[in-house]
């Protein structure tokens, strides 16, 4: 999923896969052992975020979905 992110802003990547906001945490993990991954970016631009949860570079897509 390609999305424009702002430099220095805190984002929370969904690690449980239950969020209706796709890659961003909406609190759906509550009551599970999952916690969101907080991250920031250093440059405002479009980034490819992983929505399959198979990446080894959370939260960024590394092409693992096609392997």
N, C-alpha and C positions, 0 to 999 in steps of 0.2 A: 504494500500500500504506500503510495507516494503522497507525502503531505508536507506543507510548508511549516517549518518550526522556527521560532524566534530565538535568537542568541540570548543566553543567560536566563531564560524562563525555565522554571521547574516543570517537568512533565512526569507522569506516572504511567508506566507501561503495565498493561494487564498481563499477569503471569498465569492466571487460573483458566483463562479461556471462556469465562462466563459473562464477561462484560458485554452489554449491548452497544457499547461505544467502540467496538472492534478492538483496536490496539491500546486504547487508553482505559485506565482503571475507573470504574464507576462504583466501587464498593461491593460488587457481587461476590467477592471472595470471603466476605465475613462469615465466620463459622468454619472456615477451612484452614488448612495449613499454609496456604499461599499468601504472599505479600507482594504488593506492586513494586516494580523496579523504578526508583527515582532516577531521572537523568536530565541533563541539560546538553545543549549544543553550543559550540563556540561561534557559529556563523549562522545568520538568518538565511535559510535557503530551503529547497525541497529535499527531503530525505526519504529513503525507502525503509519503512518500518515493517517488521516481520508480523504477519497475522496468522501464520501456521504454527508458531511456537516451537519450531525445530531449529532455529538459528543458534549458532554457537557464539554470536556477537550481539546479545540482547541489548537494545531493542531493535537493532538494525538487521535488515534482510541480508543474508549471505548466500542466498541461492539454495539452501538446504532443501527447500520444498521440491526442487526438481531432481533430487538425487534418489 
